[in-house]
Amino acid sequence: MTAIKNKMQNAADNQPGELLKLLRKLRGIKQDVAARKLGVKQQAVSKLENCKAISGKKFNEIITVFNF
């Protein structure tokens, strides 16, 4: 569990999109499934995961979809 916490902290420090990607993968959710739940295209999820900045509102919406 410590390794996961370290990865999450490093991702959060470096890029919020990386944190979202890690959380999605931890939940075993593929990008296309996340996209469907968010009502966007898979490419939009990919772009979010590569973003250096994500609004708090969007971040919370995504976290809700991932059930965290």
Distance bins in CASP14 RR format, pairs under 12 A and 6 or more apart:
PFRMAT RR
TARGET T0000
AUTHOR 0000-0000-0000
RMODE 2
METHOD distances of the structure
MODEL  1
1 7 0 0 0 0 0 1 0 0 0 0 0
1 8 0 0 0 0 0 1 0 0 0 0 0
1 26 0 0 0 0 0 1 0 0 0 0 0
2 8 0 0 0 0 0 1 0 0 0 0 0
2 9 0 0 0 0 0 1 0 0 0 0 0
3 9 0 0 0 0 0 1 0 0 0 0 0
3 10 0 0 0 0 0 1 0 0 0 0 0
3 22 0 0 0 0 0 1 0 0 0 0 0
3 26 0 0 0 0 0 1 0 0 0 0 0
4 10 0 0 0 0 0 1 0 0 0 0 0
4 11 0 0 0 0 0 1 0 0 0 0 0
4 19 0 0 0 0 0 1 0 0 0 0 0
4 22 0 0 0 0 1 0 0 0 0 0 0
4 23 0 0 0 0 0 1 0 0 0 0 0
4 25 0 0 0 0 0 1 0 0 0 0 0
4 26 1 0 0 1 0 0 0 0 0 0 0
5 11 0 0 0 0 0 1 0 0 0 0 0
5 12 0 0 0 0 0 1 0 0 0 0 0
5 19 0 0 0 0 0 1 0 0 0 0 0
5 22 0 0 0 0 0 1 0 0 0 0 0
5 26 0 0 0 0 0 1 0 0 0 0 0
6 12 0 0 0 0 0 1 0 0 0 0 0
6 13 0 0 0 0 0 1 0 0 0 0 0
6 22 0 0 0 0 0 1 0 0 0 0 0
7 13 0 0 0 0 0 1 0 0 0 0 0
7 14 0 0 0 0 0 1 0 0 0 0 0
7 18 0 0 0 0 1 0 0 0 0 0 0
7 19 0 0 0 0 1 0 0 0 0 0 0
7 21 0 0 0 0 0 1 0 0 0 0 0
7 22 1 0 1 0 0 0 0 0 0 0 0
7 23 0 0 0 0 0 1 0 0 0 0 0
7 25 0 0 0 0 1 0 0 0 0 0 0
7 26 0 0 0 0 1 0 0 0 0 0 0
8 14 0 0 0 0 0 1 0 0 0 0 0
8 16 0 0 0 0 0 1 0 0 0 0 0
8 17 0 0 0 0 0 1 0 0 0 0 0
8 18 0 0 0 0 1 0 0 0 0 0 0
8 19 1 0 0 1 0 0 0 0 0 0 0
8 20 0 0 0 0 0 1 0 0 0 0 0
8 21 0 0 0 0 0 1 0 0 0 0 0
8 22 1 0 0 1 0 0 0 0 0 0 0
8 23 1 0 0 1 0 0 0 0 0 0 0
8 25 0 0 0 0 0 1 0 0 0 0 0
8 26 0 0 0 0 1 0 0 0 0 0 0
8 68 0 0 0 0 0 1 0 0 0 0 0
9 18 0 0 0 0 0 1 0 0 0 0 0
9 19 0 0 0 0 1 0 0 0 0 0 0
9 22 0 0 0 0 0 1 0 0 0 0 0
10 18 0 0 0 0 1 0 0 0 0 0 0
10 19 0 0 0 0 1 0 0 0 0 0 0
10 22 0 0 0 0 1 0 0 0 0 0 0
11 17 1 0 0 1 0 0 0 0 0 0 0
11 18 1 1 0 0 0 0 0 0 0 0 0
11 19 1 0 1 0 0 0 0 0 0 0 0
11 20 0 0 0 0 1 0 0 0 0 0 0
11 21 1 0 0 1 0 0 0 0 0 0 0
11 22 1 0 1 0 0 0 0 0 0 0 0
11 23 0 0 0 0 1 0 0 0 0 0 0
11 24 0 0 0 0 0 1 0 0 0 0 0
11 25 0 0 0 0 0 1 0 0 0 0 0
11 26 0 0 0 0 0 1 0 0 0 0 0
11 49 0 0 0 0 0 1 0 0 0 0 0
11 52 0 0 0 0 0 1 0 0 0 0 0
12 18 1 0 0 1 0 0 0 0 0 0 0
12 19 1 0 1 0 0 0 0 0 0 0 0
12 20 0 0 0 0 1 0 0 0 0 0 0
12 21 0 0 0 0 0 1 0 0 0 0 0
12 22 0 0 0 0 1 0 0 0 0 0 0
12 23 0 0 0 0 0 1 0 0 0 0 0
12 54 0 0 0 0 0 1 0 0 0 0 0
12 59 0 0 0 0 0 1 0 0 0 0 0
13 19 0 0 0 0 1 0 0 0 0 0 0
13 52 0 0 0 0 0 1 0 0 0 0 0
14 21 0 0 0 0 0 1 0 0 0 0 0
14 22 0 0 0 0 0 1 0 0 0 0 0
14 50 0 0 0 0 0 1 0 0 0 0 0
14 51 0 0 0 0 0 1 0 0 0 0 0
14 52 0 0 0 0 1 0 0 0 0 0 0
15 21 0 0 0 0 1 0 0 0 0 0 0
15 22 0 0 0 0 0 1 0 0 0 0 0
15 48 0 0 0 0 0 1 0 0 0 0 0
15 49 0 0 0 0 1 0 0 0 0 0 0
15 50 0 0 0 0 1 0 0 0 0 0 0
15 51 1 0 0 1 0 0 0 0 0 0 0
15 52 1 0 1 0 0 0 0 0 0 0 0
15 53 0 0 0 0 1 0 0 0 0 0 0
15 54 0 0 0 0 1 0 0 0 0 0 0
16 22 0 0 0 0 0 1 0 0 0 0 0
16 23 0 0 0 0 0 1 0 0 0 0 0
16 48 0 0 0 0 1 0 0 0 0 0 0
16 49 0 0 0 0 1 0 0 0 0 0 0
16 50 0 0 0 0 0 1 0 0 0 0 0
16 51 1 0 0 1 0 0 0 0 0 0 0
16 52 1 0 0 1 0 0 0 0 0 0 0
16 53 1 0 0 1 0 0 0 0 0 0 0
16 54 1 0 1 0 0 0 0 0 0 0 0
16 55 0 0 0 0 1 0 0 0 0 0 0
16 56 0 0 0 0 1 0 0 0 0 0 0
16 58 0 0 0 0 1 0 0 0 0 0 0
16 59 1 0 0 1 0 0 0 0 0 0 0
16 60 0 0 0 0 0 1 0 0 0 0 0
16 62 0 0 0 0 1 0 0 0 0 0 0
16 63 0 0 0 0 0 1 0 0 0 0 0
17 23 0 0 0 0 1 0 0 0 0 0 0
17 24 0 0 0 0 1 0 0 0 0 0 0
17 25 0 0 0 0 0 1 0 0 0 0 0
17 45 0 0 0 0 0 1 0 0 0 0 0
17 46 0 0 0 0 0 1 0 0 0 0 0
17 47 0 0 0 0 1 0 0 0 0 0 0
17 48 1 0 0 1 0 0 0 0 0 0 0
17 49 1 0 1 0 0 0 0 0 0 0 0
17 50 1 0 0 1 0 0 0 0 0 0 0
17 51 1 0 1 0 0 0 0 0 0 0 0
17 52 1 0 0 1 0 0 0 0 0 0 0
17 53 0 0 0 0 1 0 0 0 0 0 0
17 54 1 0 0 1 0 0 0 0 0 0 0
17 55 0 0 0 0 0 1 0 0 0 0 0
17 56 0 0 0 0 0 1 0 0 0 0 0
17 58 0 0 0 0 0 1 0 0 0 0 0
17 59 0 0 0 0 1 0 0 0 0 0 0
17 62 0 0 0 0 1 0 0 0 0 0 0
17 63 0 0 0 0 0 1 0 0 0 0 0
18 24 0 0 0 0 0 1 0 0 0 0 0
18 25 0 0 0 0 0 1 0 0 0 0 0
18 48 0 0 0 0 0 1 0 0 0 0 0
18 49 1 0 0 1 0 0 0 0 0 0 0
18 50 0 0 0 0 1 0 0 0 0 0 0
18 51 0 0 0 0 1 0 0 0 0 0 0
18 52 0 0 0 0 1 0 0 0 0 0 0
18 54 0 0 0 0 0 1 0 0 0 0 0
19 25 0 0 0 0 0 1 0 0 0 0 0
19 26 0 0 0 0 0 1 0 0 0 0 0
19 48 0 0 0 0 0 1 0 0 0 0 0
19 49 0 0 0 0 1 0 0 0 0 0 0
19 51 0 0 0 0 0 1 0 0 0 0 0
19 52 0 0 0 0 0 1 0 0 0 0 0
19 54 0 0 0 0 1 0 0 0 0 0 0
19 59 0 0 0 0 1 0 0 0 0 0 0
19 62 0 0 0 0 1 0 0 0 0 0 0
19 63 0 0 0 0 1 0 0 0 0 0 0
19 66 0 0 0 0 0 1 0 0 0 0 0
19 68 0 0 0 0 0 1 0 0 0 0 0
20 26 0 0 0 0 0 1 0 0 0 0 0
20 27 0 0 0 0 0 1 0 0 0 0 0
20 29 0 0 0 0 0 1 0 0 0 0 0
20 31 0 0 0 0 0 1 0 0 0 0 0
20 34 0 0 0 0 1 0 0 0 0 0 0
20 38 0 0 0 0 0 1 0 0 0 0 0
20 44 0 0 0 0 0 1 0 0 0 0 0
20 45 0 0 0 0 1 0 0 0 0 0 0
20 46 0 0 0 0 0 1 0 0 0 0 0
20 47 0 0 0 0 0 1 0 0 0 0 0
20 48 1 0 0 1 0 0 0 0 0 0 0
20 49 1 0 1 0 0 0 0 0 0 0 0
20 50 0 0 0 0 1 0 0 0 0 0 0
20 51 0 0 0 0 1 0 0 0 0 0 0
20 54 1 0 0 1 0 0 0 0 0 0 0
20 56 0 0 0 0 0 1 0 0 0 0 0
20 58 0 0 0 0 1 0 0 0 0 0 0
20 59 1 0 0 1 0 0 0 0 0 0 0
20 60 0 0 0 0 0 1 0 0 0 0 0
20 61 0 0 0 0 0 1 0 0 0 0 0
20 62 1 0 1 0 0 0 0 0 0 0 0
20 63 0 0 0 0 1 0 0 0 0 0 0
20 65 0 0 0 0 0 1 0 0 0 0 0
20 66 0 0 0 0 1 0 0 0 0 0 0
20 68 0 0 0 0 0 1 0 0 0 0 0
21 27 0 0 0 0 0 1 0 0 0 0 0
21 28 0 0 0 0 0 1 0 0 0 0 0
21 29 0 0 0 0 0 1 0 0 0 0 0
21 30 0 0 0 0 0 1 0 0 0 0 0
21 31 0 0 0 0 1 0 0 0 0 0 0
21 34 0 0 0 0 1 0 0 0 0 0 0
21 45 0 0 0 0 1 0 0 0 0 0 0
21 46 0 0 0 0 1 0 0 0 0 0 0
21 47 0 0 0 0 0 1 0 0 0 0 0
21 48 0 0 0 0 1 0 0 0 0 0 0
21 49 1 0 1 0 0 0 0 0 0 0 0
21 50 0 0 0 0 1 0 0 0 0 0 0
21 51 0 0 0 0 0 1 0 0 0 0 0
21 54 0 0 0 0 0 1 0 0 0 0 0
21 62 0 0 0 0 0 1 0 0 0 0 0
21 66 0 0 0 0 0 1 0 0 0 0 0
22 28 0 0 0 0 0 1 0 0 0 0 0
22 29 0 0 0 0 0 1 0 0 0 0 0
22 49 0 0 0 0 1 0 0 0 0 0 0
22 66 0 0 0 0 0 1 0 0 0 0 0
22 68 0 0 0 0 0 1 0 0 0 0 0
23 29 0 0 0 0 1 0 0 0 0 0 0
23 34 0 0 0 0 1 0 0 0 0 0 0
23 48 0 0 0 0 0 1 0 0 0 0 0
23 49 0 0 0 0 0 1 0 0 0 0 0
23 59 0 0 0 0 0 1 0 0 0 0 0
23 62 0 0 0 0 1 0 0 0 0 0 0
23 63 1 0 0 1 0 0 0 0 0 0 0
23 64 0 0 0 0 0 1 0 0 0 0 0
23 65 0 0 0 0 1 0 0 0 0 0 0
23 66 1 0 1 0 0 0 0 0 0 0 0
23 67 0 0 0 0 1 0 0 0 0 0 0
23 68 1 0 0 1 0 0 0 0 0 0 0
24 30 0 0 0 0 1 0 0 0 0 0 0
24 31 1 0 0 1 0 0 0 0 0 0 0
24 32 0 0 0 0 0 1 0 0 0 0 0
24 33 0 0 0 0 1 0 0 0 0 0 0
24 34 1 0 1 0 0 0 0 0 0 0 0
24 35 0 0 0 0 0 1 0 0 0 0 0
24 37 0 0 0 0 0 1 0 0 0 0 0
24 38 0 0 0 0 0 1 0 0 0 0 0
24 42 0 0 0 0 0 1 0 0 0 0 0
24 45 1 0 0 1 0 0 0 0 0 0 0
24 46 0 0 0 0 0 1 0 0 0 0 0
24 48 0 0 0 0 1 0 0 0 0 0 0
24 49 1 0 0 1 0 0 0 0 0 0 0
24 62 0 0 0 0 1 0 0 0 0 0 0
24 63 0 0 0 0 0 1 0 0 0 0 0
24 65 0 0 0 0 1 0 0 0 0 0 0
24 66 1 0 0 1 0 0 0 0 0 0 0
24 67 0 0 0 0 0 1 0 0 0 0 0
24 68 0 0 0 0 0 1 0 0 0 0 0
25 31 0 0 0 0 1 0 0 0 0 0 0
25 33 0 0 0 0 0 1 0 0 0 0 0
25 34 0 0 0 0 0 1 0 0 0 0 0
25 49 0 0 0 0 1 0 0 0 0 0 0
25 66 0 0 0 0 1 0 0 0 0 0 0
26 63 0 0 0 0 0 1 0 0 0 0 0
26 66 0 0 0 0 1 0 0 0 0 0 0
26 67 0 0 0 0 0 1 0 0 0 0 0
26 68 0 0 0 0 1 0 0 0 0 0 0
27 33 0 0 0 0 1 0 0 0 0 0 0
27 34 0 0 0 0 1 0 0 0 0 0 0
27 37 0 0 0 0 0 1 0 0 0 0 0
27 62 0 0 0 0 0 1 0 0 0 0 0
27 63 0 0 0 0 0 1 0 0 0 0 0
27 64 0 0 0 0 0 1 0 0 0 0 0
27 65 0 0 0 0 1 0 0 0 0 0 0
27 66 1 0 1 0 0 0 0 0 0 0 0
27 67 1 0 0 1 0 0 0 0 0 0 0
27 68 1 0 0 1 0 0 0 0 0 0 0
28 34 0 0 0 0 1 0 0 0 0 0 0
28 66 0 0 0 0 1 0 0 0 0 0 0
28 67 0 0 0 0 0 1 0 0 0 0 0
29 35 0 0 0 0 1 0 0 0 0 0 0
29 36 0 0 0 0 0 1 0 0 0 0 0
29 37 0 0 0 0 1 0 0 0 0 0 0
29 38 0 0 0 0 0 1 0 0 0 0 0
29 42 0 0 0 0 0 1 0 0 0 0 0
29 45 0 0 0 0 1 0 0 0 0 0 0
29 49 0 0 0 0 0 1 0 0 0 0 0
29 62 0 0 0 0 0 1 0 0 0 0 0
29 63 0 0 0 0 0 1 0 0 0 0 0
29 65 1 0 0 1 0 0 0 0 0 0 0
29 66 1 0 0 1 0 0 0 0 0 0 0
29 67 0 0 0 0 1 0 0 0 0 0 0
29 68 0 0 0 0 0 1 0 0 0 0 0
30 36 0 0 0 0 1 0 0 0 0 0 0
30 37 0 0 0 0 0 1 0 0 0 0 0
30 42 0 0 0 0 1 0 0 0 0 0 0
30 45 0 0 0 0 1 0 0 0 0 0 0
30 46 0 0 0 0 0 1 0 0 0 0 0
30 66 0 0 0 0 0 1 0 0 0 0 0
31 37 0 0 0 0 0 1 0 0 0 0 0
31 38 0 0 0 0 0 1 0 0 0 0 0
31 40 0 0 0 0 0 1 0 0 0 0 0
31 41 0 0 0 0 1 0 0 0 0 0 0
31 42 1 0 1 0 0 0 0 0 0 0 0
31 43 0 0 0 0 1 0 0 0 0 0 0
31 44 0 0 0 0 1 0 0 0 0 0 0
31 45 1 0 1 0 0 0 0 0 0 0 0
31 46 1 0 0 1 0 0 0 0 0 0 0
31 47 0 0 0 0 0 1 0 0 0 0 0
31 48 0 0 0 0 1 0 0 0 0 0 0
31 49 1 0 0 1 0 0 0 0 0 0 0
31 50 0 0 0 0 0 1 0 0 0 0 0
31 62 0 0 0 0 0 1 0 0 0 0 0
31 65 0 0 0 0 0 1 0 0 0 0 0
32 38 0 0 0 0 0 1 0 0 0 0 0
32 39 0 0 0 0 0 1 0 0 0 0 0
32 40 0 0 0 0 0 1 0 0 0 0 0
32 41 0 0 0 0 1 0 0 0 0 0 0
32 42 1 0 1 0 0 0 0 0 0 0 0
32 43 0 0 0 0 0 1 0 0 0 0 0
32 44 0 0 0 0 0 1 0 0 0 0 0
32 45 1 0 0 1 0 0 0 0 0 0 0
32 46 0 0 0 0 0 1 0 0 0 0 0
33 39 0 0 0 0 0 1 0 0 0 0 0
33 40 0 0 0 0 0 1 0 0 0 0 0
33 42 0 0 0 0 1 0 0 0 0 0 0
33 45 0 0 0 0 1 0 0 0 0 0 0
33 65 0 0 0 0 1 0 0 0 0 0 0
33 66 0 0 0 0 0 1 0 0 0 0 0
34 40 0 0 0 0 1 0 0 0 0 0 0
34 41 0 0 0 0 0 1 0 0 0 0 0
34 42 0 0 0 0 1 0 0 0 0 0 0
34 43 0 0 0 0 0 1 0 0 0 0 0
34 44 0 0 0 0 1 0 0 0 0 0 0
34 45 1 0 1 0 0 0 0 0 0 0 0
34 46 0 0 0 0 1 0 0 0 0 0 0
34 48 0 0 0 0 1 0 0 0 0 0 0
34 49 0 0 0 0 1 0 0 0 0 0 0
34 61 0 0 0 0 0 1 0 0 0 0 0
34 62 1 0 0 1 0 0 0 0 0 0 0
34 63 0 0 0 0 0 1 0 0 0 0 0
34 64 0 0 0 0 0 1 0 0 0 0 0
34 65 1 0 0 1 0 0 0 0 0 0 0
34 66 1 0 0 1 0 0 0 0 0 0 0
34 67 0 0 0 0 0 1 0 0 0 0 0
35 41 1 0 1 0 0 0 0 0 0 0 0
35 42 1 0 1 0 0 0 0 0 0 0 0
35 43 0 0 0 0 1 0 0 0 0 0 0
35 44 1 0 0 1 0 0 0 0 0 0 0
35 45 1 0 1 0 0 0 0 0 0 0 0
35 46 0 0 0 0 1 0 0 0 0 0 0
35 47 0 0 0 0 0 1 0 0 0 0 0
35 48 0 0 0 0 1 0 0 0 0 0 0
35 49 0 0 0 0 0 1 0 0 0 0 0
35 62 0 0 0 0 0 1 0 0 0 0 0
35 65 0 0 0 0 1 0 0 0 0 0 0
36 42 0 0 0 0 1 0 0 0 0 0 0
36 44 0 0 0 0 0 1 0 0 0 0 0
36 45 0 0 0 0 1 0 0 0 0 0 0
36 65 0 0 0 0 1 0 0 0 0 0 0
37 44 0 0 0 0 0 1 0 0 0 0 0
37 45 0 0 0 0 1 0 0 0 0 0 0
37 61 0 0 0 0 1 0 0 0 0 0 0
37 62 0 0 0 0 1 0 0 0 0 0 0
37 63 0 0 0 0 0 1 0 0 0 0 0
37 64 0 0 0 0 1 0 0 0 0 0 0
37 65 1 0 1 0 0 0 0 0 0 0 0
37 66 0 0 0 0 1 0 0 0 0 0 0
37 67 0 0 0 0 1 0 0 0 0 0 0
38 44 1 0 0 1 0 0 0 0 0 0 0
38 45 1 0 0 1 0 0 0 0 0 0 0
38 47 0 0 0 0 0 1 0 0 0 0 0
38 48 0 0 0 0 1 0 0 0 0 0 0
38 58 0 0 0 0 1 0 0 0 0 0 0
38 59 0 0 0 0 0 1 0 0 0 0 0
38 60 0 0 0 0 0 1 0 0 0 0 0
38 61 1 0 0 1 0 0 0 0 0 0 0
38 62 1 0 0 1 0 0 0 0 0 0 0
38 63 0 0 0 0 0 1 0 0 0 0 0
38 64 0 0 0 0 1 0 0 0 0 0 0
38 65 1 0 1 0 0 0 0 0 0 0 0
38 66 0 0 0 0 0 1 0 0 0 0 0
39 45 0 0 0 0 1 0 0 0 0 0 0
39 61 0 0 0 0 0 1 0 0 0 0 0
39 62 0 0 0 0 0 1 0 0 0 0 0
39 65 0 0 0 0 1 0 0 0 0 0 0
40 46 0 0 0 0 0 1 0 0 0 0 0
40 47 0 0 0 0 1 0 0 0 0 0 0
40 48 0 0 0 0 1 0 0 0 0 0 0
40 58 0 0 0 0 0 1 0 0 0 0 0
40 61 0 0 0 0 0 1 0 0 0 0 0
40 62 0 0 0 0 0 1 0 0 0 0 0
40 65 0 0 0 0 0 1 0 0 0 0 0
41 47 0 0 0 0 1 0 0 0 0 0 0
41 48 0 0 0 0 0 1 0 0 0 0 0
42 48 0 0 0 0 0 1 0 0 0 0 0
42 49 0 0 0 0 0 1 0 0 0 0 0
43 49 0 0 0 0 0 1 0 0 0 0 0
43 50 0 0 0 0 0 1 0 0 0 0 0
44 50 0 0 0 0 0 1 0 0 0 0 0
44 51 0 0 0 0 0 1 0 0 0 0 0
44 54 0 0 0 0 0 1 0 0 0 0 0
44 58 0 0 0 0 0 1 0 0 0 0 0
44 62 0 0 0 0 0 1 0 0 0 0 0
45 51 0 0 0 0 0 1 0 0 0 0 0
45 54 0 0 0 0 0 1 0 0 0 0 0
45 58 0 0 0 0 0 1 0 0 0 0 0
45 61 0 0 0 0 0 1 0 0 0 0 0
45 62 0 0 0 0 1 0 0 0 0 0 0
45 65 0 0 0 0 1 0 0 0 0 0 0
45 66 0 0 0 0 0 1 0 0 0 0 0
47 54 0 0 0 0 0 1 0 0 0 0 0
47 58 0 0 0 0 0 1 0 0 0 0 0
48 54 1 0 0 1 0 0 0 0 0 0 0
48 55 0 0 0 0 0 1 0 0 0 0 0
48 56 0 0 0 0 0 1 0 0 0 0 0
48 58 1 0 0 1 0 0 0 0 0 0 0
48 59 0 0 0 0 1 0 0 0 0 0 0
48 61 0 0 0 0 0 1 0 0 0 0 0
48 62 1 0 0 1 0 0 0 0 0 0 0
48 63 0 0 0 0 0 1 0 0 0 0 0
48 65 0 0 0 0 0 1 0 0 0 0 0
49 59 0 0 0 0 0 1 0 0 0 0 0
49 62 0 0 0 0 1 0 0 0 0 0 0
51 58 0 0 0 0 1 0 0 0 0 0 0
51 59 0 0 0 0 1 0 0 0 0 0 0
51 62 0 0 0 0 0 1 0 0 0 0 0
53 59 0 0 0 0 1 0 0 0 0 0 0
54 60 0 0 0 0 1 0 0 0 0 0 0
54 61 0 0 0 0 1 0 0 0 0 0 0
54 62 1 0 0 1 0 0 0 0 0 0 0
54 63 0 0 0 0 0 1 0 0 0 0 0
55 61 0 0 0 0 1 0 0 0 0 0 0
55 62 0 0 0 0 0 1 0 0 0 0 0
56 62 0 0 0 0 1 0 0 0 0 0 0
56 63 0 0 0 0 1 0 0 0 0 0 0
56 64 0 0 0 0 0 1 0 0 0 0 0
57 63 0 0 0 0 0 1 0 0 0 0 0
57 64 0 0 0 0 0 1 0 0 0 0 0
58 64 0 0 0 0 0 1 0 0 0 0 0
58 65 0 0 0 0 0 1 0 0 0 0 0
59 65 0 0 0 0 0 1 0 0 0 0 0
59 66 0 0 0 0 0 1 0 0 0 0 0
59 68 0 0 0 0 0 1 0 0 0 0 0
60 66 0 0 0 0 0 1 0 0 0 0 0
60 68 0 0 0 0 0 1 0 0 0 0 0
61 68 0 0 0 0 0 1 0 0 0 0 0
62 68 0 0 0 0 1 0 0 0 0 0 0
END
